[in-house]
Amino acid sequence: MAEEHIHALDLAAQGDWEGAHKLIQDYHDELASLVHGYLHREEGDLSNASYWYSRVGQNVPDNSLEEEFDRLYQLADTNDSFF
């Protein structure tokens, strides 16, 4: 399933927020919730971002969007545990 997470992040990196959001909203695993939260954070909708991060017991991170993108991409690429 990490392929879908990476694809959503790649779409976001290419400026296709709508495509990334449409793709990731069909998944409900922990990493998808983090990616979903990241997308809403990127959009500037922090309350929605907070909802998605809280679904997996996390707060919206205080790192930069670039750092969060890199963290999520690495998690998806390596299937690391993030909890």
C-alpha positions as CSV (number, residue, x, y, z in Angstrom):
1,M,0.0,0.0,0.0
2,A,3.0,2.4,0.4
3,E,2.8,2.9,-3.3
4,E,-0.4,4.9,-2.9
5,H,1.1,7.0,-0.2
6,I,4.1,7.8,-2.3
7,H,1.9,8.6,-5.3
8,A,-0.2,11.0,-3.2
9,L,3.0,12.7,-1.9
10,D,4.4,12.9,-5.5
11,L,1.2,14.5,-6.7
12,A,1.4,17.1,-3.9
13,A,5.1,17.8,-4.8
14,Q,4.0,18.4,-8.4
15,G,1.4,20.9,-7.2
16,D,-1.6,18.6,-7.7
17,W,-3.2,19.0,-4.3
18,E,-6.6,18.0,-5.5
19,G,-5.3,14.8,-7.1
20,A,-3.3,13.9,-3.9
21,H,-6.2,14.6,-1.7
22,K,-8.6,12.6,-3.9
23,L,-6.2,9.6,-3.9
24,I,-5.4,9.5,-0.2
25,Q,-8.9,10.0,1.1
26,D,-9.8,6.5,-0.1
27,Y,-7.3,5.0,2.5
28,H,-7.8,4.9,6.2
29,D,-4.6,3.4,7.5
30,E,-2.3,5.3,9.9
31,L,0.1,6.6,7.2
32,A,-2.8,7.7,5.0
33,S,-4.1,9.7,8.0
34,L,-0.7,11.4,8.4
35,V,-0.5,12.2,4.6
36,H,-4.1,13.5,4.7
37,G,-3.2,15.7,7.7
38,Y,-0.1,17.0,5.9
39,L,-2.2,17.9,2.8
40,H,-4.6,19.9,4.9
41,R,-1.7,21.5,6.7
42,E,-0.2,22.5,3.3
43,E,-3.6,23.9,2.3
44,G,-3.6,26.0,5.5
45,D,-6.6,24.2,7.1
46,L,-5.0,23.5,10.4
47,S,-8.2,22.4,12.2
48,N,-8.7,19.7,9.5
49,A,-5.0,18.8,9.7
50,S,-5.3,18.5,13.4
51,Y,-8.2,16.1,13.0
52,W,-6.2,13.8,10.7
53,Y,-3.1,13.8,12.9
54,S,-5.2,13.1,16.0
55,R,-6.7,10.0,14.4
56,V,-3.3,8.4,14.9
57,G,-2.6,10.0,18.3
58,Q,-0.3,12.8,17.1
59,N,-0.4,16.5,17.2
60,V,0.2,18.6,14.1
61,P,4.0,18.7,14.0
62,D,5.8,22.0,14.4
63,N,8.3,21.1,11.7
64,S,8.3,22.8,8.3
65,L,6.1,21.5,5.5
66,E,9.3,20.4,3.7
67,E,10.5,18.5,6.7
68,E,7.2,16.8,7.2
69,F,7.0,15.9,3.5
70,D,10.5,14.3,3.8
71,R,9.5,12.4,7.0
72,L,6.3,11.0,5.5
73,Y,8.0,10.1,2.2
74,Q,10.7,8.3,4.1
75,L,8.1,6.4,6.2
76,A,6.2,5.4,3.0
77,D,9.4,4.5,1.2
78,T,10.9,2.4,3.9
79,N,7.7,1.1,5.6
80,D,9.2,2.3,8.9
81,S,7.1,2.2,12.0
82,F,6.2,5.7,13.1
83,F,4.5,4.9,16.4
